[in-house]
Amino acid sequence: MERIKQAIEQAARERMDSRALTPRDPSRLAKGAGKVNYVPPGEVKFTATRTIQVSQATRERNRLAASIPGHPLRDTYRMLRTRVLQELKANSWNCIAVTSPVQGCGKTLTAINLAISLAMDHSHLVMLVDGDMRKPSIHTYFDYEPEFGIHDCLFADVPLSSALFHPGIERLTVLPGRVAIDDSAEVLSSPQGQGLIKELRTRYPDRIIVVDVPPVLAVDDALSLAPNIDCMLMVAENGKTTREELYRALDLLDGIPLLGTVLNKSDIKTAAAY
């Protein structure tokens, strides 16, 4: 654990100052894009979005900790949420991608719980997008089998409203995957893929968008998506992610604003975000 912690701390020192991250390309900032409207509890009604009920047993089995009252990790995700919100507001960002160096670091579950925690802040509406098109899995954490997914919106003229679902967590909507796409990087960089992300950001300007994307060292999807998102959050696995893997991933993302690194599966009781 000490090895990976030292690697993350060193990488963080090289890429950010002691207080906050500074984007390497200020011209990419969309001024005003991160502004959100305050939505009082109980006033959000999803009329065009399918609503499903996710049982407490499902939440516990699938480790949706941020949605479980009294769960020991709930406050950990709240701490991560606070750090993320500080950076989003400081830079007028509203679209964040969550990735990792390699498979197995827990990036998808981190993205889900981060989105849930953000949505539970009464000041924000949140959309969670399954951008891991090779292995779409976000819907499985909610025990939901979607009729339509992101692929259908891209290539079958299915409207977004038909693919989105609301998992019974106030202020949160989800755009799921449905079928695996082998040429996902090409899809993300295609006019359809870029157009979809732009549509999400312009149609829903009052929302924070959290996108789960494949590991950086596995495929080039994260790099293909980079021009259409504001920043990235790196997830490393305690005791498994090596210094070399972390540095290689960070080097590939050089020039892309990095919110920080989350040390996942740690035995430390507090969040490790750098």
C-alpha angles and dihedrals in degrees: 000000000000091000096056092040090055091048092051093046091050092049090048093051091052094050107037141029124248095269112032143349120265117209112241093220111039091184089072093065114110102214112223094009092113096055113117135186122241109247114192117225114275096020098095112098122179105207101161098033124085111246121209130185117235112200124226089244091056092048091051095043093049094042098242086163097164090064097048116090111230095013110148092230096049093088090046090060090045089057090050089047091054092051092048094047091051091056095042092052094043091055101032091243127152106169121072129175121208117210143149138211095251141357121289100038093114098248095146095052089044090052091049095048092044090053091048092049092048090050091051089061100092092221097067144063113205136199120198114203125196100221094162091099096170092058109018108186111143092102091056091063087062093044089241130138107203122216090210133023143177091288091058091051090052101044110012101050091243109159118241091241090063093053100041120091134189112221096205092266108122116248093009128113127175132212102200134198118236111180130027116255117204096195093049096141091056090047093052092049094043122102088253093052095045090044092053094054091046090049091052091051096045099038092047104032092153093061134088107228119211114191123193109212133180123270114285096232095046102057138351096248094111091053091047091053096044098091090059100048132065103225146342136236117210120214118202126185117236111243094003110059108082128218089245093052092049094048093046091051093047091047091053089052092049108140093027114105108253118204092197143273128288117211101216130196091023125157088221109107095219128067116270105211121152 
